[in-house]
Amino acid sequence: MATILSLTFLPVQSFAAIKEDPSSLPVTKPPETTESAEAKALMLRLDEIKAMDMSKLKSTEKKDLRKEVRSIKRELKDIAVAFIFQPDY
């Protein structure tokens, strides 16, 4: 009788030992990638350009800044696409 009772409690105890509380699991952040560092630098440059006083610039300087903004936006788009389609290993 004691053997039968001990066998019925054994699987329940082993199942409880395997199951972990999600709050006890360590939380890890993804490592800082070079793409995200590059993206931050590009975003800072866009903010610098946005903060500039355009009324004091010549038309050629404004044109160059518009070209730079377009190229930065293309680079950010490429970084985002590369990040989304990055294979998970």
Secondary structure, 3 states (H helix, E strand, C coil): CHHHHHHHHHHHHHHHHHCCCHHHCCCCCCCCCHHHHHHHHHHHHHHHHHHCCHHHCCHHHHHHHHHHHHHHHHHHHHHHHHHHCCCCC
